[in-house]
Amino acid sequence: MLLGAHESIAGGFDKALERGIEDGCEGIQIFTKSNNQWKSKPIAREEAEQFQEAFKKSKFSYLMTHDSYLINLGASDPDAYSKSRAAFADELQRCDQLGIPYLVMHPGSHLGEGEAKAIERIAGAITEIFDSTEVASVTVLIESAAGQGSNVGYRFEHLSDLIERIEPKKQIGVCMDTCHVFAAGYDFRTKQGYEKMIEEFDRIVGVPWIKAFHVNDSKKDLGSRVDRHEQIGEGFIGSEPFRFFLQDRRFKDTPAVLETPPDKEPGNKPGKKPDKKEDRAYKKNLQRLRDLL
């Protein structure tokens, strides 16, 4: 695996690269805009060129971005669906402008209408957006979900159904989140359990569709369907199961991004997110993963 982390773009896109270098990443994931706002500030050409040049100098192996948490392509409400489609198209165009090849997305929620209809609506929206937006350089990675609320994507069958319906196939893939699949009920805490899960994924979806991982421990237990990330080795997954992923030769060159919460080191005020200078969670967790190799 090529280990990295989700880095902040505070101060500019190139600052995320600097933070990644400081943390010891082999690649990074970013947001290209505020993840909790519909509107986005246009990216200046000079800003995009500066970022791409900084990426080349960084020697990173990959770049990824994550779409806004507001986007729900499974929404039945016409206004929410229209906003989500426009925002997702904008996310794709921003990736293309910055030269980022992978866009990770949460599949969406049915909000009471049913999983089958939501999956059909999500797949249709992505296909139509691909058809109307010139973004051939960007691959959309459907993130496995924890199943919280009415979210879809928490079963491997959901991911298979989405892939089957979306065109073109060359522009889609899967991002498997370790916390999410665990919360969804897939138990990989033993070597046998890990092999069973991967075999099931391969049978239903196909291992080659996995283009990236989100590597997180879980604050909640197996099958909780609650999405709460934890530091590596400090949650219900524990340290050893991550060794199974790391030592699986099939994923030797696959990006693996940490999204662990900020650390709570002595000196940081309780309940307050630590400053980046103080927050060494990514560096600590990357080392824990590398120790497992």
TAMO-V372778 format. One record per residue. N is the residue number from 0. RES is the residue in three letters. BURIAL is I if it has 24 or more other C-alpha atoms within 12 Angstrom, else O. Layout:
n: <N:N>
res: <RES:RES>
burial: <BURIAL:BURIAL>
This chain:
n: <0:1:2:3:4:5:6:7:8:9:10:11:12:13:14:15:16:17:18:19:20:21:22:23:24:25:26:27:28:29:30:31:32:33:34:35:36:37:38:39:40:41:42:43:44:45:46:47:48:49:50:51:52:53:54:55:56:57:58:59:60:61:62:63:64:65:66:67:68:69:70:71:72:73:74:75:76:77:78:79:80:81:82:83:84:85:86:87:88:89:90:91:92:93:94:95:96:97:98:99:100:101:102:103:104:105:106:107:108:109:110:111:112:113:114:115:116:117:118:119:120:121:122:123:124:125:126:127:128:129:130:131:132:133:134:135:136:137:138:139:140:141:142:143:144:145:146:147:148:149:150:151:152:153:154:155:156:157:158:159:160:161:162:163:164:165:166:167:168:169:170:171:172:173:174:175:176:177:178:179:180:181:182:183:184:185:186:187:188:189:190:191:192:193:194:195:196:197:198:199:200:201:202:203:204:205:206:207:208:209:210:211:212:213:214:215:216:217:218:219:220:221:222:223:224:225:226:227:228:229:230:231:232:233:234:235:236:237:238:239:240:241:242:243:244:245:246:247:248:249:250:251:252:253:254:255:256:257:258:259:260:261:262:263:264:265:266:267:268:269:270:271:272:273:274:275:276:277:278:279:280:281:282:283:284:285:286:287:288:289:290:291:292>
res: <MET:LEU:LEU:GLY:ALA:HIS:GLU:SER:ILE:ALA:GLY:GLY:PHE:ASP:LYS:ALA:LEU:GLU:ARG:GLY:ILE:GLU:ASP:GLY:CYS:GLU:GLY:ILE:GLN:ILE:PHE:THR:LYS:SER:ASN:ASN:GLN:TRP:LYS:SER:LYS:PRO:ILE:ALA:ARG:GLU:GLU:ALA:GLU:GLN:PHE:GLN:GLU:ALA:PHE:LYS:LYS:SER:LYS:PHE:SER:TYR:LEU:MET:THR:HIS:ASP:SER:TYR:LEU:ILE:ASN:LEU:GLY:ALA:SER:ASP:PRO:ASP:ALA:TYR:SER:LYS:SER:ARG:ALA:ALA:PHE:ALA:ASP:GLU:LEU:GLN:ARG:CYS:ASP:GLN:LEU:GLY:ILE:PRO:TYR:LEU:VAL:MET:HIS:PRO:GLY:SER:HIS:LEU:GLY:GLU:GLY:GLU:ALA:LYS:ALA:ILE:GLU:ARG:ILE:ALA:GLY:ALA:ILE:THR:GLU:ILE:PHE:ASP:SER:THR:GLU:VAL:ALA:SER:VAL:THR:VAL:LEU:ILE:GLU:SER:ALA:ALA:GLY:GLN:GLY:SER:ASN:VAL:GLY:TYR:ARG:PHE:GLU:HIS:LEU:SER:ASP:LEU:ILE:GLU:ARG:ILE:GLU:PRO:LYS:LYS:GLN:ILE:GLY:VAL:CYS:MET:ASP:THR:CYS:HIS:VAL:PHE:ALA:ALA:GLY:TYR:ASP:PHE:ARG:THR:LYS:GLN:GLY:TYR:GLU:LYS:MET:ILE:GLU:GLU:PHE:ASP:ARG:ILE:VAL:GLY:VAL:PRO:TRP:ILE:LYS:ALA:PHE:HIS:VAL:ASN:ASP:SER:LYS:LYS:ASP:LEU:GLY:SER:ARG:VAL:ASP:ARG:HIS:GLU:GLN:ILE:GLY:GLU:GLY:PHE:ILE:GLY:SER:GLU:PRO:PHE:ARG:PHE:PHE:LEU:GLN:ASP:ARG:ARG:PHE:LYS:ASP:THR:PRO:ALA:VAL:LEU:GLU:THR:PRO:PRO:ASP:LYS:GLU:PRO:GLY:ASN:LYS:PRO:GLY:LYS:LYS:PRO:ASP:LYS:LYS:GLU:ASP:ARG:ALA:TYR:LYS:LYS:ASN:LEU:GLN:ARG:LEU:ARG:ASP:LEU:LEU>
burial: <I:I:I:I:I:I:I:I:I:O:O:I:I:I:I:I:I:I:I:I:I:I:I:I:I:I:I:I:I:I:I:I:I:O:O:O:O:I:O:O:O:O:O:O:O:O:O:I:O:O:I:I:O:I:I:O:O:I:O:I:I:I:I:I:I:I:I:I:I:I:I:I:I:I:I:I:O:O:O:O:I:O:I:I:I:I:I:I:I:I:I:I:I:I:I:I:I:I:I:I:I:I:I:I:I:I:I:I:I:I:O:O:O:O:I:I:I:I:I:I:I:I:I:I:I:I:I:O:I:I:O:O:O:O:I:I:O:I:I:I:I:I:I:I:I:I:I:I:O:I:I:I:I:I:I:I:I:I:I:I:I:I:I:I:O:I:I:I:O:O:I:I:I:I:I:I:I:I:I:I:I:I:I:I:I:I:I:I:I:O:O:O:O:I:O:O:I:I:O:O:I:O:O:O:I:O:I:O:I:I:I:I:I:I:I:I:I:I:I:I:I:I:I:I:I:I:I:I:I:I:I:I:I:O:I:I:I:I:I:I:I:I:I:I:I:I:O:O:O:O:I:O:O:I:I:I:I:I:I:I:I:I:I:O:O:O:O:O:O:O:O:O:O:O:O:I:O:O:I:I:I:I:I:I:I:I:O:I:I:I:O:O:O>
